[in-house]
Amino acid sequence: MGRAGGGSIGMLIVVLIVAYALGINPLELLSGGSSLTPTTTTQQTAQPAADDEMRAFVATVLADTEDTWSAVFAAANEDYPEPRLTLFTGSVSSRCGFASAATGPFYCPADKNIYIDLSFYDQLQRRFGAPGDFAQAYVLAHEVGHHLQNVLGILPKVREAQRGLSKAEANVLQVLTELQADCFAGIWAHHTERRGLLEAGDIEEALTAAAAIGDDTLQKQAQGYVVPDSFTHGTSAQRVEWFRRGLNAGTIKACDTFSEGV
């Protein structure tokens, strides 16, 4: 990345991931910082959803991610602080600002809340060609991955490092952040598979979704060419690769995107 800030954040995150994998509380390594100070927020009131079945499905998937990550944290003698979830239609206001349905699913670190417009799942199938329940589950698990990054202190450190970088360099850090969230989603899939909860074809649905929303694929569809310096989430191949790594290994240590780079 060519800047000292990028290298230092990479080393810090390596330390955090390795420490956590070894059962050491990573929050202790970040003591004194304000990024993990609890905040008091009010749950946003979701607008009426058209599909009660989809609402129930999303709630079920979120509960399953909570089971997985609670067990992972418990193995390190830590409690997993569960994220909040807001389902909305049209638009929503969060502590990270106002967002419309065009924003897509997102996680707001300021209120530790995952925001999903259920219409995105229709787009996932119709526009991006990624149908299936597990494709939808992957999207939610990716946003939960961002919550984990926030809990571990990764997100605030990345944001701090990005301030001293050019746009292209900041995008590189953003891609690494997104790929790590994909890897964390793979870890959840790993544990879900071990519990015998997956059906035939579920993993393929997730991989199809990961490939469908890669930066290169989306840019080719939109404009016919790609601009790598503008990537913010990674290529289709990268997103598939890092989801697979989490799926195969099932450990946080396997998700060190910041050491390997893009």
N, C-alpha and C positions, 0 to 999 in steps of 0.2 A: 504493500500500500504506500510505501515511500514516506510515511510520517511516523514519528516516534509514538504519537498517541495511539495509532492503530496497533503497533506492536505491543504496547503496554497493556491495552485492554485484552488483547489475545492472551497474554501471559496470565493476567489476572483471572480470566475465565477458565483457563486450563487448571489453575490452582483450585478454583472453586469446585470444578467438576470432579477433579481427582480427590479433593478433600471429602466431598459428599459421598463419593463412591466408597471411600474408606471408612465411612461412618463418623466423620468429623463434622461438627455443625458448621456449615459454610457461613451462617449468619454471624458467627463469632469473628470471622475473618473480615467482616464488613462493619464491625462495631464502631460507633461514633459517627456513622453516616446518617443522613436524614432520609435517604431514598426508601428505606423500609419502615419508616415511622407509620404506624397505623393511622388511617384517616376515617373519620365518621362521615358516612354518606347516606343518602336516602335512596332506596331502590326506585328506579324509574318505573312509572306505570306504563305497561305495555299497551299499545293499541290493540283492539280486538283482532284476533287471528282468525283467518278463514278456515283453517284446517286444524281441528282439534286433535285429529290423529297424529298429525305431524308435530304438534306441540308436545303430545305425550311421548312421541318417539325421541325428540330432542332431550326431554327431561330424563328419559330412561338412559340415554347415552351419557349424559352428563353425570348421572348417578354412578354409572359404571366406571367412568374415568376417576371419580372420587374414590371408589373402592380400590382401584389400582394404585393411585398415587398416595392414598392414605397408608396402604400396606408398604409401599416403597419408603415413605418417610418414617413409618413406625420401625422399619428395619434399621434405621439410623437414629432411633430414639427421638424422633421429632414428630410434631403434629403437622398435618397438612392443612393449611388454611384454604378452605374451599372458595372458589370464585362465585360471583353472582352471575345470573343469566337474565337477560332481557330479550324477549321476543317482541318485535315491532313490525309495523307495516308503514311504508311510506317514508317516514323520517323519525328521528329520535334525538334527544338532547342528552349528552353525557358530560362528565367532568373533563373529557378530552375535547369537547366541542360538539357542534351540531353535525349530524350525519344524515344523509339520505340513503334510500335503498341502493343507489348507484355505488355507494361506498363498498358494499359487500359486507360480509361478517368481519367484525373487528373486536379487539380487546383493548380496553382502556385501563392502563396501569393506575391512573389516579383514583378510580373508584373500584378497581379490581373486578370489573364487570365485563362479561362477554355479551356482545350485541349481535343479534342475528335477525335479519329480515327473512322470513320464511320463503318469500318469493325467490330468493337466491337459489334455493334448492330446485325450483322449477327451471331456472336458467342453467343450473348445473347439468340437468338432463337434456333440455331442449337446445340450448345454445352451445354448450361445451361437449355434448355427447358423452356425459359421464353419469349414467343412471344407476340406481340401486341404493338400498339403505346404507350400505357400508361406505359408499362414496360420500353420502351425507354425514355419516358418523366421522369420517376422516376430517372433514372440514371443521367440525366442532372440536375434535381432538387436537387439531392444529392450533386453534385459538386457546385451548386449555394449555397447550405447550407454551404460549406466550405468558400465561399466568404463572407457570412454573418459573420461567425466566425472570419474571418480576419478583417472585418470592425469593429466588436465589440471588437477587441483586444484579442479575445480568443486564436486564433492560435499562436501568438507570445508568449503568456504567457505559453501555453502548451509546446511549444518547449523549452522555458527557463527551465521549471520544469523538463523536460525529461533529461536534461544534467546531473543532479545529481542522476539519478536513474539507477538501473540495467536494463538489456535488458528486462527482464520479467516485471518489474515495469513500464518501459517506454511503453511497449506494452499495459498495462492496461490503461494508459492515452490515448493512441492512439485509443483503442477500444471505450472509452467514447467519444472521439472527433468524431469518425465516426458515432456512434449511434446518437449523437446530430444532425449531418448532415442529417441522416435519418429522425429524428423527424422534422427538419426544412422542409424537402421535404414533409412530411405529412401536415405541416401547409399550404404549397402552395396548395396541393391537396384539403385541407379543403375549402380554399377560391375559388378555381376553381370549386369545386362541388357546392358551394353556388351560384356561378354565372350561374349555369345551363349549364356548358360547358362539363360535363362528360357524357359519354354514358354508357349503361349497361355493366358491366364487366370490366370497366376501373380500378377500385380500386383493383379488384382481380388480374389483370395483374401486377399491381405494387407490390402487396403482394407476388405474385409468383416470381417476379424478386428479391425481397429482400431476400426471402428464398433461392433462387437458388445460391446466391453469399455470403452466410454466410461462415465464416471460417471453421466451422465443416463440412459442406456439401462439400466444395471444397477440404478439406484435405482428407476426406473419399474417394472421387472420385479419387484423385491423388495418394494416398498411402495406402488407406485402414484403416487408423487409424487417430486419432486426437491428436494434441499436444497443449493443451489449453494455455500454456505459450507463444506460438508463435502466438496466435491470434492477429490480428491488426485491424479487422473490426467488430468483434462480431459474435456470432452464428446466424444461420438462425432465431431461435426463437426470439433472442434479436432484430435483425434488423426489423423483422415484428412487434414486440411489440412497438418499438419506433416510427416507421412510423405510426402505429395506434394511438399512443398517440398524435402526432402532428395533425393527421387527425381528431380525435375526439374533441380535445380541440381548435385547431386553434390559440393558443397563444404561444409566446416564453417562457413564464413562465413554460409551461408544458414540456419543453425540457431540464430540469435540470438533465442531465445524471450524472453530476459530484457529486451531492449530494447522489444519490441512489447507484452509483457504479455498478459493474457487478456481 
